[in-house]
């Protein structure tokens, strides 16, 4: 039996890389769903799962930057990230304050 070598052309590499992207998306949204269940059903903290999502995204971004395949609009993404972080920080400050302000109306 003659074994033929496996040839990897550009299409094969593109399909494999696309499959990694889909798998990463499924894993990320699965972790987010686990965070929702853990937070609302079990009333547990979920910072470790959020850290996994953030760190894995950061590693992917750093790897693309080192290999110089980061898109040309990267500075725009930095601004979007900064604005989203500020909005999340503001909401994170407002919700506890809103809960404390309205908690006196719910005491028996």
N, C-alpha and C positions, 0 to 999 in steps of 0.2 A: 504494500500500500504506500503510495506516494503522498507525503504531506505537503500541501501547498501553503506557502506563507500567507498570513493575513495581511491584506493591504489596507492601510488607513489613508483614505484620501480626505480632501477638505470637507466633503459632504458628511462623511462619517464623524469627523471631529465636530462639525457643527451640530449634528444630531445628538451626539453624546453630551456636548455642552448644554444644549437646550434641555435635555432630559435632567441634567443636574439642576438647572434653574427651576424646572417644574417640581422636582423633588424638594428643593429648598423652600419653595413656596408652600407646598403641602405641609412640610415640617413646621414652618413658622406659624401658619394658621392653626395647625394642630396644637402647638404650644400655647397660642393665644386662647384657644378654646379650653385647654386645660387650666389656664389662668382664670378664665371666667368661672369655670366650675369650682375651682379651688377657692376663689374669692367669695362667690355668692352662695354656694351650697355648703361648703365645709368651713367657711369663715376663717380661712387661713391666709397667711401672706404668700405672695407669689413673686417676690423680688428676684428669687433665684432663676425662675423661668424667664422673666423679663431680661435679666442680665445675659442669659444664653442667647436670646434673640438679638440684643444690641451688640454683644461681642462678636457673634458670627457675622453680622452685617458689617461691622467695623473691619474684621479680618478680610472679608471679601473686598471691601473698598481699598484697604491698604495694599492687598495683593495686586489689584488692577492698577493702582497708582505706581507701584514699584515696577510693574511690567510695561508701564507707559501706554496702557490701553484705556485710560480714563477718558470719558467723552470731553469734548471741548467746552461743554456747558457746565463743567464741574463747579465753578464759582457760583453759578445760579443755585445749584443744589446746596451749597454751603449757606446761602442766604435763606433758602427755604427751611433748612434744618434749624437755623438760628431762630427764625420766626416761629416755627412749630414748637421748639423748645420753650420759648418765652410764653407762648399761648398755653402750653401744658403746665408750665410753672405757675402762671396766673390762675388757671383753673384749679390747680392743686392747692393754691392758697385760698381761693374763694369758697370752695365746697366745705372745708371744715369751719370756716367763719360763718357760712350760711347755716350750717347744721347747729352751731352753738347759738346763733341768734334765734333760730326757730325752735330749738329744743324746749324752751320754757312753755310753748303752747301745747306740747304733747305730754307733759307730765300729768299723771292722774290727780 
